[in-house]
Amino acid sequence: MNTLISDQIIALIAVIEQTGLPALRMAFTLAVIIFLIGGILILRKRHQLFDRDPSVENDLPVVRHNRMEEVLFVWSGLTLVLLSIVYQVWSA
C-alpha cells in the first residue's frame, strides 16, 4: 500500500513538472531581461544617482564611488543568481 501511494505521488510530481517547465522558462527569462534593462538604466543614470550632492556633508569622491560599487556588486550578484536559475531551467 505504501509503495502504491508513493508511485502515485511520483507520477503526479512528474506531470506537474512537465506542465510547469515552459512557464518557468518564460518567467525567469523575462525576469533576467527586466533585471538587465534595469541595470543598464542605473548605469546610464549613474551621474544623476551617484554624483556630488551639495546638501550632503562630507560627500567625498571615495564615498560616492563606494556607494556605486555597493549597488553594482549587489546587482551583479543577483544577475548571476538569475542567470544560473535560467540555465538550470532551460537545461532541464
Secondary structure as a PSIPRED ss2 file (coil, helix, strand):
# PSIPRED VFORMAT (PSIPRED V4.0)

   1 M C   1.000  0.000  0.000
   2 N H   0.000  1.000  0.000
   3 T H   0.000  1.000  0.000
   4 L H   0.000  1.000  0.000
   5 I H   0.000  1.000  0.000
   6 S H   0.000  1.000  0.000
   7 D H   0.000  1.000  0.000
   8 Q H   0.000  1.000  0.000
   9 I H   0.000  1.000  0.000
  10 I H   0.000  1.000  0.000
  11 A H   0.000  1.000  0.000
  12 L H   0.000  1.000  0.000
  13 I H   0.000  1.000  0.000
  14 A H   0.000  1.000  0.000
  15 V H   0.000  1.000  0.000
  16 I H   0.000  1.000  0.000
  17 E H   0.000  1.000  0.000
  18 Q H   0.000  1.000  0.000
  19 T H   0.000  1.000  0.000
  20 G H   0.000  1.000  0.000
  21 L H   0.000  1.000  0.000
  22 P H   0.000  1.000  0.000
  23 A H   0.000  1.000  0.000
  24 L H   0.000  1.000  0.000
  25 R H   0.000  1.000  0.000
  26 M H   0.000  1.000  0.000
  27 A H   0.000  1.000  0.000
  28 F H   0.000  1.000  0.000
  29 T H   0.000  1.000  0.000
  30 L H   0.000  1.000  0.000
  31 A H   0.000  1.000  0.000
  32 V H   0.000  1.000  0.000
  33 I H   0.000  1.000  0.000
  34 I H   0.000  1.000  0.000
  35 F H   0.000  1.000  0.000
  36 L H   0.000  1.000  0.000
  37 I H   0.000  1.000  0.000
  38 G H   0.000  1.000  0.000
  39 G H   0.000  1.000  0.000
  40 I H   0.000  1.000  0.000
  41 L H   0.000  1.000  0.000
  42 I H   0.000  1.000  0.000
  43 L H   0.000  1.000  0.000
  44 R H   0.000  1.000  0.000
  45 K C   1.000  0.000  0.000
  46 R H   0.000  1.000  0.000
  47 H H   0.000  1.000  0.000
  48 Q H   0.000  1.000  0.000
  49 L H   0.000  1.000  0.000
  50 F H   0.000  1.000  0.000
  51 D C   1.000  0.000  0.000
  52 R C   1.000  0.000  0.000
  53 D C   1.000  0.000  0.000
  54 P C   1.000  0.000  0.000
  55 S C   1.000  0.000  0.000
  56 V C   1.000  0.000  0.000
  57 E C   1.000  0.000  0.000
  58 N C   1.000  0.000  0.000
  59 D C   1.000  0.000  0.000
  60 L C   1.000  0.000  0.000
  61 P H   0.000  1.000  0.000
  62 V H   0.000  1.000  0.000
  63 V H   0.000  1.000  0.000
  64 R H   0.000  1.000  0.000
  65 H H   0.000  1.000  0.000
  66 N H   0.000  1.000  0.000
  67 R H   0.000  1.000  0.000
  68 M H   0.000  1.000  0.000
  69 E H   0.000  1.000  0.000
  70 E H   0.000  1.000  0.000
  71 V H   0.000  1.000  0.000
  72 L H   0.000  1.000  0.000
  73 F H   0.000  1.000  0.000
  74 V H   0.000  1.000  0.000
  75 W H   0.000  1.000  0.000
  76 S H   0.000  1.000  0.000
  77 G H   0.000  1.000  0.000
  78 L H   0.000  1.000  0.000
  79 T H   0.000  1.000  0.000
  80 L H   0.000  1.000  0.000
  81 V H   0.000  1.000  0.000
  82 L H   0.000  1.000  0.000
  83 L H   0.000  1.000  0.000
  84 S H   0.000  1.000  0.000
  85 I H   0.000  1.000  0.000
  86 V H   0.000  1.000  0.000
  87 Y H   0.000  1.000  0.000
  88 Q H   0.000  1.000  0.000
  89 V H   0.000  1.000  0.000
  90 W H   0.000  1.000  0.000
  91 S H   0.000  1.000  0.000
  92 A C   1.000  0.000  0.000
